[in-house]
Amino acid sequence: MNAIPSISDHIDEKVINKVIQDNFAALAPSYFTLTSNWFVRAYDHYKDIDKFVIIIYLINLNLIYFRQNGVKIDYDTFYKDKSIEINKINISDISKDLGVPKESIRRKVLELENEGTIKRSGKKIFIVRSTLYSARATNTLTELATILHEFNKILKKEKLVTEVYSVNEIISAMKENFSYCWYQFNKFWFIYINRWRAEIKDLEVLAIGMVVIINAVKNKDFVPKKNMRSYHESVMGSDVRGVNAMSISEITGIPRPTVVRKLKYLIDKKYLQINEKKLISFNAKDSAFVTTKGMVNKNVLSLSHFIYKVFNQIRIINN
């Protein structure tokens, strides 16, 4: 660091939230790309999203330890060791923090041990190197950096900053203070997951629904309204093409019969609609519309907090 950071350069969290609310259409493609792709990758690891979430939860215990003790670890250092030691696996804590029944957590942890993903040596517990490598944040880092870059461009346009960092500059800065930045992302992400789990109970259902949403968001014929409230209303029913169950299965890796069953749940709950050609599109109705609107509002508040913490950190590193 060449100079003491200026307090006046710090961007207030309320300002960040207002910028996102007013310019949501500019951030939505990168934001929904992250949310959709994360679940697809999570399922790909173990064919069970909850298992991957448990591994991320256990890895995050190290990040919490580093945070509590003021330890700064860069990306390469964090991933260079053969394994990560976990102090202990507390089934009750994991169940409470992830909103998953204890019996399910106990069974999935046992499966992870039998698969060799988690190993015990005496009283010590380790996440093995191959697991650590597969859980690396490479793609998520790039997607987060893209969101932050798009946000940065909006700030420049609004004349709140003078500089715009490239995606690579943002990735580099996040890697430099990886333990802090990834602690903040996991904090945001667990909140995001838990909100949706409480509503629909099943993360595979969410993964399937996100594919339908991203199909609408990235439809070239979709012309979104700028602010968040108008965007939410305009995206509903905007995708006249739709997507079929087979395509969703191919994208997510989830077997087609499972996709069909979980799509039925989302259609019955009026989150999605299906036409006579069996093409599914995002068009939430009634209570589902109210729920999705509320979820977006709450998750954007959480996203604002993440950006407040991480973007200000990136500015300190790069300046």
C-alpha positions as CSV (number, residue, x, y, z in Angstrom):
1,M,0.0,0.0,0.0
2,N,1.5,3.3,-1.1
3,A,-0.6,5.6,1.0
4,I,-3.1,5.6,3.8
5,P,-6.6,5.1,2.3
6,S,-8.9,8.1,2.4
7,I,-12.0,7.7,4.4
8,S,-13.9,10.0,2.0
9,D,-13.3,7.5,-0.8
10,H,-15.3,4.8,1.0
11,I,-18.6,4.2,-0.7
12,D,-21.5,4.0,1.7
13,E,-23.6,0.8,1.8
14,K,-26.9,2.8,1.4
15,V,-25.5,4.4,-1.7
16,I,-24.5,1.1,-3.1
17,N,-27.9,-0.4,-2.5
18,K,-29.6,2.6,-4.2
19,V,-27.2,2.3,-7.2
20,I,-28.1,-1.3,-7.6
21,Q,-31.9,-0.7,-7.2
22,D,-31.8,2.1,-9.8
23,N,-29.6,0.2,-12.3
24,F,-30.6,-3.4,-11.8
25,A,-31.0,-4.1,-15.5
26,A,-27.3,-3.5,-16.0
27,L,-26.3,-6.0,-13.3
28,A,-29.0,-8.6,-13.8
29,P,-27.3,-10.7,-16.5
30,S,-24.1,-11.1,-14.6
31,Y,-25.9,-11.6,-11.3
32,F,-28.2,-14.3,-12.6
33,T,-25.3,-15.9,-14.5
34,L,-23.5,-16.3,-11.2
35,T,-26.6,-17.7,-9.4
36,S,-27.4,-20.2,-12.1
37,N,-23.9,-21.4,-12.9
38,W,-23.0,-21.9,-9.2
39,F,-25.8,-24.4,-8.7
40,V,-25.0,-26.2,-11.9
41,R,-21.4,-26.6,-10.8
42,A,-22.4,-27.6,-7.3
43,Y,-24.6,-30.4,-8.6
44,D,-21.8,-31.6,-11.0
45,H,-19.4,-32.3,-8.1
46,Y,-21.4,-34.9,-6.2
47,K,-24.8,-35.1,-8.0
48,D,-26.1,-33.6,-4.7
49,I,-26.0,-29.9,-4.2
50,D,-26.3,-30.2,-0.4
51,K,-23.1,-32.3,-0.2
52,F,-21.2,-29.5,-2.0
53,V,-22.8,-26.9,0.3
54,I,-21.6,-29.0,3.3
55,I,-18.0,-29.0,1.9
56,I,-18.1,-25.2,1.3
57,Y,-19.4,-24.8,4.8
58,L,-16.5,-26.8,6.3
59,I,-14.0,-24.9,4.2
60,N,-15.6,-21.7,5.4
61,L,-14.8,-22.5,9.0
62,N,-11.2,-21.8,8.1
63,L,-12.1,-18.5,6.6
64,I,-14.0,-17.6,9.8
65,Y,-11.0,-18.6,11.9
66,F,-8.7,-16.4,9.7
67,R,-11.2,-13.5,10.0
68,Q,-11.5,-13.7,13.7
69,N,-7.8,-13.7,14.2
70,G,-6.9,-11.0,11.7
71,V,-5.1,-13.4,9.4
72,K,-4.8,-12.5,5.7
73,I,-4.4,-15.4,3.2
74,D,-4.0,-15.0,-0.5
75,Y,-5.6,-17.4,-3.1
76,D,-2.5,-19.3,-4.0
77,T,-1.5,-19.9,-0.3
78,F,-5.0,-21.0,0.6
79,Y,-5.1,-23.7,-2.1
80,K,-1.5,-24.8,-2.1
81,D,-1.6,-27.3,0.9
82,K,-2.5,-30.9,0.4
83,S,-5.6,-30.6,2.7
84,I,-7.5,-28.3,5.0
85,E,-7.8,-29.3,8.6
86,I,-11.3,-29.0,10.2
87,N,-11.4,-28.6,14.0
88,K,-14.5,-30.7,14.3
89,I,-17.7,-31.6,12.5
90,N,-20.7,-30.5,14.6
91,I,-23.8,-32.0,13.0
92,S,-26.1,-29.8,15.0
93,D,-24.3,-26.6,14.0
94,I,-24.3,-27.6,10.3
95,S,-28.0,-28.5,10.5
96,K,-28.9,-25.2,12.1
97,D,-26.7,-23.0,9.9
98,L,-27.8,-24.7,6.6
99,G,-31.4,-25.3,7.5
100,V,-31.1,-29.1,6.8
101,P,-32.4,-31.8,9.2
102,K,-29.7,-33.3,11.4
103,E,-30.4,-36.8,10.0
104,S,-29.8,-35.6,6.5
105,I,-26.6,-33.9,7.5
106,R,-25.3,-36.9,9.3
107,R,-26.1,-39.2,6.4
108,K,-24.5,-36.9,3.8
109,V,-21.3,-36.4,6.0
110,L,-21.0,-40.1,6.3
111,E,-21.4,-40.5,2.5
112,L,-18.6,-37.9,2.0
113,E,-16.4,-39.8,4.4
114,N,-17.1,-43.1,2.6
115,E,-16.3,-41.5,-0.7
116,G,-13.0,-40.2,0.7
117,T,-13.9,-36.6,0.4
118,I,-13.5,-36.1,4.1
119,K,-10.9,-38.1,6.0
120,R,-10.2,-38.6,9.7
121,S,-6.8,-39.1,11.3
122,G,-7.2,-39.7,15.0
123,K,-9.1,-36.7,16.3
124,K,-8.3,-34.6,13.3
125,I,-10.5,-34.1,10.3
126,F,-9.3,-33.2,6.8
127,I,-10.8,-32.1,3.5
128,V,-8.6,-33.9,1.0
129,R,-6.6,-32.2,-1.7
130,S,-8.7,-33.4,-4.7
131,T,-11.9,-32.1,-3.0
132,L,-10.2,-28.8,-2.1
133,Y,-9.1,-28.5,-5.8
134,S,-12.5,-29.2,-7.1
135,A,-14.0,-26.6,-4.8
136,R,-11.7,-23.9,-5.9
137,A,-13.4,-20.6,-6.7
138,T,-12.0,-20.1,-10.2
139,N,-15.3,-19.7,-12.1
140,T,-17.1,-18.0,-9.3
141,L,-14.3,-15.5,-8.9
142,T,-14.6,-14.6,-12.5
143,E,-18.4,-14.3,-12.3
144,L,-18.1,-12.2,-9.1
145,A,-15.5,-10.0,-10.7
146,T,-17.8,-9.4,-13.7
147,I,-20.6,-8.3,-11.4
148,L,-18.2,-5.9,-9.6
149,H,-16.9,-4.6,-12.9
150,E,-20.4,-3.9,-14.2
151,F,-21.2,-2.2,-10.8
152,N,-18.0,-0.2,-11.1
153,K,-19.0,1.1,-14.6
154,I,-22.3,2.3,-13.2
155,L,-20.5,4.1,-10.4
156,K,-18.3,5.8,-13.0
157,K,-21.4,6.8,-15.1
158,E,-23.0,8.2,-11.9
159,K,-19.8,10.1,-11.2
160,L,-19.3,8.4,-7.9
161,V,-15.8,7.2,-8.8
162,T,-13.3,8.2,-11.4
163,E,-11.7,4.8,-12.1
164,V,-13.1,1.5,-13.6
165,Y,-11.2,-1.7,-12.8
166,S,-11.0,-4.4,-15.3
167,V,-12.3,-7.9,-14.5
168,N,-8.7,-9.1,-14.3
169,E,-7.7,-6.3,-11.9
170,I,-10.7,-7.2,-9.7
171,I,-9.8,-10.9,-9.7
172,S,-6.2,-10.1,-8.8
173,A,-7.3,-7.9,-5.9
174,M,-9.7,-10.5,-4.6
175,K,-7.0,-13.2,-4.8
176,E,-4.6,-10.9,-2.9
177,N,-6.9,-10.8,0.1
178,F,-8.8,-14.0,-0.7
179,S,-9.5,-15.0,2.9
180,Y,-11.4,-11.8,3.5
181,C,-13.2,-11.5,0.2
182,W,-14.3,-15.2,0.2
183,Y,-15.4,-15.0,3.8
184,Q,-17.7,-12.1,2.7
185,F,-18.9,-14.0,-0.4
186,N,-19.7,-17.1,1.6
187,K,-21.6,-15.0,4.2
188,F,-23.7,-13.6,1.4
189,W,-24.1,-16.9,-0.4
190,F,-25.3,-18.9,2.7
191,I,-27.9,-16.3,3.4
192,Y,-29.1,-16.5,-0.2
193,I,-29.2,-20.3,-0.2
194,N,-31.0,-20.4,3.2
195,R,-33.7,-18.0,2.1
196,W,-34.6,-20.0,-1.0
197,R,-34.3,-23.3,0.9
198,A,-36.8,-22.1,3.5
199,E,-39.2,-21.3,0.7
200,I,-38.8,-24.3,-1.7
201,K,-37.0,-26.8,0.5
202,D,-34.9,-28.3,-2.3
203,L,-31.8,-26.7,-3.9
204,E,-32.1,-28.9,-7.0
205,V,-35.5,-27.3,-7.6
206,L,-33.8,-23.9,-7.3
207,A,-31.1,-25.0,-9.8
208,I,-33.7,-26.0,-12.3
209,G,-35.7,-22.8,-11.8
210,M,-32.6,-20.6,-12.2
211,V,-32.0,-22.2,-15.7
212,V,-35.5,-21.0,-16.7
213,I,-34.8,-17.6,-15.3
214,I,-31.5,-17.1,-17.0
215,N,-33.2,-18.2,-20.3
216,A,-35.5,-15.2,-19.9
217,V,-32.9,-12.8,-18.7
218,K,-30.5,-13.5,-21.6
219,N,-33.3,-13.6,-24.3
220,K,-32.0,-11.2,-26.9
221,D,-35.6,-10.0,-27.5
222,F,-36.0,-9.0,-23.8
223,V,-35.8,-5.2,-23.3
224,P,-35.7,-4.7,-19.6
225,K,-36.8,-1.7,-17.6
226,K,-33.9,-0.1,-15.8
227,N,-34.8,-0.2,-12.1
228,M,-35.3,-3.3,-10.0
229,R,-39.0,-3.0,-9.4
230,S,-39.8,-2.4,-13.1
231,Y,-37.3,-5.1,-14.1
232,H,-39.0,-7.7,-12.0
233,E,-42.4,-6.9,-13.5
234,S,-41.1,-6.8,-17.1
235,V,-39.2,-10.1,-17.0
236,M,-42.3,-12.0,-16.2
237,G,-43.7,-13.7,-19.3
238,S,-41.1,-12.0,-21.5
239,D,-39.6,-15.3,-22.7
240,V,-41.9,-16.4,-25.5
241,R,-39.6,-19.2,-26.5
242,G,-39.3,-21.1,-23.2
243,V,-37.1,-24.1,-22.6
244,N,-37.9,-27.8,-22.4
245,A,-37.2,-30.4,-19.7
246,M,-34.5,-32.2,-21.8
247,S,-32.5,-29.0,-22.3
248,I,-32.7,-28.2,-18.6
249,S,-31.5,-31.7,-17.8
250,E,-28.6,-31.3,-20.2
251,I,-27.6,-28.0,-18.7
252,T,-27.8,-29.0,-15.1
253,G,-26.8,-32.6,-15.3
254,I,-29.9,-33.6,-13.3
255,P,-31.7,-36.6,-14.8
256,R,-34.7,-35.7,-17.0
257,P,-37.3,-37.6,-14.9
258,T,-36.1,-35.7,-11.8
259,V,-36.2,-32.4,-13.8
260,V,-39.8,-33.2,-14.9
261,R,-40.9,-33.9,-11.3
262,K,-39.3,-30.8,-9.9
263,L,-40.6,-28.6,-12.7
264,K,-44.1,-29.8,-11.9
265,Y,-43.6,-28.5,-8.3
266,L,-42.6,-25.0,-9.6
267,I,-45.4,-25.0,-12.2
268,D,-48.0,-26.0,-9.6
269,K,-46.7,-23.3,-7.2
270,K,-47.1,-20.8,-10.1
271,Y,-43.4,-19.9,-10.3
272,L,-43.2,-21.1,-13.8
273,Q,-45.6,-21.7,-16.7
274,I,-45.8,-24.4,-19.4
275,N,-47.3,-24.0,-22.8
276,E,-48.9,-26.6,-25.1
277,K,-45.5,-27.5,-26.6
278,K,-44.3,-28.3,-23.1
279,L,-41.9,-25.3,-23.1
280,I,-41.4,-23.7,-19.7
281,S,-40.9,-20.0,-19.0
282,F,-40.6,-17.7,-16.0
283,N,-43.9,-16.0,-15.2
284,A,-44.6,-16.1,-11.5
285,K,-48.2,-15.5,-10.5
286,D,-50.1,-14.6,-7.4
287,S,-48.2,-15.6,-4.2
288,A,-45.2,-16.8,-6.2
289,F,-44.9,-13.3,-7.8
290,V,-44.9,-11.8,-4.3
291,T,-42.4,-14.3,-3.0
292,T,-39.9,-13.8,-5.9
293,K,-40.2,-10.0,-5.6
294,G,-39.5,-10.2,-1.9
295,M,-36.6,-12.6,-2.4
296,V,-35.0,-10.3,-5.0
297,N,-35.4,-7.3,-2.6
298,K,-33.8,-9.2,0.3
299,N,-31.0,-10.8,-1.7
300,V,-30.1,-7.4,-3.3
301,L,-29.8,-6.0,0.2
302,S,-27.4,-8.8,1.0
303,L,-25.6,-8.3,-2.3
304,S,-25.2,-4.6,-1.5
305,H,-23.5,-5.5,1.8
306,F,-21.2,-7.9,0.0
307,I,-20.3,-5.3,-2.6
308,Y,-19.8,-2.7,0.2
309,K,-17.3,-4.9,1.9
310,V,-15.5,-6.2,-1.1
311,F,-15.5,-3.4,-3.6
312,N,-14.2,-0.9,-1.0
313,Q,-11.5,-3.5,-0.2
314,I,-10.6,-3.7,-3.9
315,R,-10.3,0.1,-4.1
316,I,-7.9,0.1,-1.1
317,I,-5.7,-2.7,-2.7
318,N,-5.7,-1.1,-6.2
319,N,-5.0,2.4,-4.9
